């Protein structure tokens, strides 16, 4: 269970960090910002990994 919580924390870290930087307190707004940022960050990382494997 502890490993799962740590993995979830790492996965949500970029969105939570941006929400904290923007000082967003409203939960619905945090969810929207976190979703957007996490999709952008993890898609970029996945794209870079695939690109580096193809080179």
Order of alpha helices (4+ residues) and beta strands (2+ residues): alpha-alpha
